[in-house]
Amino acid sequence: MRNGTNLYALDISGATFTKACGGPCTEGCVTLAQIGEDAWALGDSKRPDAQPLRFTTEELDAAGIDPARFGLGA
């Protein structure tokens, strides 16, 4: 992150995750939550107990993940 914040030090206990689905979502979906300015958590609805991975907006963009697909703004 620009200010040097450790993404994994951010508290995500109150984060609201949104699913992005290309279909009926019967198999599970990728979930995304904005957890801070320029900070995102990416989860898997099939594995709700797994710790979400965390990324900056720049990293999401490099991976081709668009928060708008989740109804979220960057």
C-alpha positions in Angstrom: 0.0 0.0 0.0 1.1 3.5 -0.5 1.4 4.3 3.2 3.2 1.1 4.0 0.3 -0.5 5.9 0.4 -4.2 6.2 -2.8 -5.5 4.6 -3.0 -8.4 7.0 -2.9 -6.1 10.0 -6.2 -4.6 8.9 -9.3 -5.7 10.9 -11.8 -7.3 8.5 -14.2 -8.6 11.1 -16.9 -6.1 10.0 -16.2 -6.4 6.3 -19.1 -7.1 4.0 -18.2 -9.6 1.3 -20.0 -9.5 -2.1 -20.2 -12.4 -4.6 -19.4 -12.1 -8.3 -20.9 -14.8 -10.3 -20.9 -15.6 -13.9 -23.7 -18.1 -13.5 -26.1 -19.6 -10.9 -23.4 -19.7 -8.1 -24.3 -23.3 -7.2 -20.6 -24.2 -6.9 -19.6 -21.2 -4.9 -18.2 -17.9 -5.8 -15.3 -15.5 -5.4 -16.2 -12.9 -2.8 -14.6 -9.4 -2.4 -14.7 -6.7 0.3 -13.1 -3.3 0.5 -11.3 -3.3 3.8 -9.7 0.1 3.6 -8.6 2.8 1.2 -6.8 0.9 -1.6 -7.2 -2.4 0.3 -9.3 -5.5 -0.6 -10.0 -8.9 0.8 -10.7 -11.8 -1.7 -12.5 -14.9 -0.4 -14.1 -18.1 -1.5 -17.7 -18.8 -0.6 -17.0 -22.6 -0.8 -14.5 -22.2 2.0 -15.9 -19.6 4.4 -13.5 -20.6 7.2 -10.4 -19.9 5.0 -8.7 -16.6 5.6 -9.3 -14.2 2.7 -6.3 -13.1 0.6 -5.7 -9.4 0.7 -4.6 -7.1 -2.2 -4.2 -3.4 -3.1 -6.3 -2.0 -5.9 -3.2 -2.0 -8.1 -2.7 -5.7 -7.4 -6.4 -6.5 -8.2 -6.1 -4.6 -11.4 -2.9 -6.5 -12.4 -4.8 -9.8 -11.8 -7.7 -8.6 -13.9 -10.1 -8.4 -11.0 -12.5 -5.5 -11.4 -14.4 -4.5 -8.2 -17.2 -3.1 -10.4 -18.1 -6.8 -11.3 -18.9 -7.1 -7.6 -20.9 -3.9 -7.5 -18.1 -2.2 -5.7 -16.1 0.9 -6.6 -12.3 1.1 -6.5 
